[in-house]
Amino acid sequence: MTIGNRFLITAMKDHAVNQVELSRLTGVTQQTISKLLRGVHKTPSRATALKLAEYFKVSTDEIYN
């Protein structure tokens, strides 16, 4: 089983937000969020990381670790 982006998995649970809501709130496509959660892509692009960091109020370093 492939593990997706750990930060995103935890942050979404902590903020009680689902993929569709996160997509709407950040402008990141639901497909990209899904791929990150499933581990198809382990790390987001720089543009995606910036959007997620802004929403979750963290640095991009936290998203990449």
Backbone hydrogen bonds in HBPLUS format (Angstrom, degrees):
<---DONOR---> <-ACCEPTOR-->    atom                        ^
c    i                          cat <-CA-CA->   ^        H-A-AA   ^      H-
h    n   atom  resd res      DA  || num        DHA   H-A  angle D-A-AA Bond
n    s   type  num  typ     dist DA aas  dist angle  dist       angle   num
A0005-ASN N   A0036-LEU O   2.89 MM  31  5.61 157.6  1.94 144.4 150.7     1
A0009-ILE N   A0005-ASN O   3.08 MM   4  6.34 163.5  2.10 157.0 162.0     2
A0010-THR N   A0006-ARG O   3.02 MM   4  6.18 172.0  2.03 155.4 157.1     3
A0011-ALA N   A0007-PHE O   2.77 MM   4  5.89 170.8  1.78 161.5 164.8     4
A0012-MET N   A0008-LEU O   2.96 MM   4  5.91 161.5  1.99 146.5 151.2     5
A0013-LYS N   A0009-ILE O   3.28 MM   4  6.47 155.5  2.34 140.4 146.8     6
A0014-ASP N   A0010-THR O   2.86 MM   4  6.10 167.2  1.87 157.6 161.4     7
A0015-HIS N   A0011-ALA O   2.91 MM   4  6.02 147.9  2.01 146.2 154.1     8
A0017-VAL N   A0012-MET O   3.07 MM   5  5.25 162.8  2.10 146.0 151.3     9
A0016-ALA N   A0013-LYS O   3.12 MM   3  4.95 155.7  2.18  99.8 107.1    10
A0022-LEU N   A0018-ASN O   2.90 MM   4  6.08 167.5  1.92 159.4 163.5    11
A0023-SER N   A0019-GLN O   2.93 MM   4  6.03 155.0  1.99 145.6 152.6    12
A0024-ARG N   A0020-VAL O   3.03 MM   4  6.28 161.8  2.07 148.0 152.5    13
A0025-LEU N   A0021-GLU O   2.88 MM   4  6.08 157.4  1.94 153.3 159.8    14
A0026-THR N   A0022-LEU O   2.97 MM   4  5.93 141.3  2.12 144.9 153.2    15
A0027-GLY N   A0023-SER O   2.84 MM   4  5.39 151.2  1.93 145.8 151.7    16
A0033-ILE N   A0029-THR O   3.12 MM   4  6.48 163.1  2.15 152.4 156.6    17
A0034-SER N   A0030-GLN O   2.89 MM   4  6.05 161.1  1.92 149.9 155.2    18
A0035-LYS N   A0031-GLN O   2.97 MM   4  6.22 157.9  2.02 146.8 152.5    19
A0036-LEU N   A0032-THR O   3.00 MM   4  6.26 154.4  2.06 150.1 156.8    20
A0037-LEU N   A0033-ILE O   2.95 MM   4  6.19 156.8  2.00 150.9 157.5    21
A0038-ARG N   A0034-SER O   2.91 MM   4  6.09 152.0  1.99 151.0 158.5    22
A0039-GLY N   A0035-LYS O   3.05 MM   4  5.98 121.3  2.41 134.3 147.0    23
A0040-VAL N   A0035-LYS O   2.93 MM   5  4.91 128.4  2.20 147.4 153.2    24
A0041-HIS N   A0035-LYS O   3.30 MM   6  5.68 165.0  2.32 117.8 118.5    25
A0049-ALA N   A0045-SER O   2.85 MM   4  6.05 163.9  1.87 155.1 160.1    26
A0050-LEU N   A0046-ARG O   2.94 MM   4  6.15 154.7  2.01 149.8 156.0    27
A0051-LYS N   A0047-ALA O   3.19 MM   4  6.47 156.3  2.25 143.3 148.9    28
A0052-LEU N   A0048-THR O   2.94 MM   4  6.20 164.0  1.96 157.2 161.5    29
A0053-ALA N   A0049-ALA O   2.81 MM   4  5.88 159.3  1.85 148.6 155.1    30
A0054-GLU N   A0050-LEU O   3.00 MM   4  6.12 155.4  2.06 142.8 149.1    31
A0055-TYR N   A0051-LYS O   3.10 MM   4  6.33 161.6  2.13 145.6 150.2    32
A0056-PHE N   A0052-LEU O   2.88 MM   4  6.06 172.6  1.88 158.6 160.4    33
A0057-LYS N   A0053-ALA O   2.79 MM   4  5.50 113.2  2.24 135.8 150.1    34
A0058-VAL N   A0053-ALA O   3.04 MM   5  4.95 154.9  2.11 133.1 140.8    35
A0062-GLU N   A0059-SER O   3.14 MM   3  5.64 134.8  2.36 108.3 117.8    36
A0063-ILE N   A0060-THR O   3.02 MM   3  5.11 123.3  2.36  98.3 113.0    37
A0064-TYR N   A0060-THR O   3.07 MM   4  6.40 152.4  2.15 153.4 160.9    38
A0065-ASN N   A0061-ASP O   3.09 MM   4  6.23 130.0  2.35 143.1 155.1    39
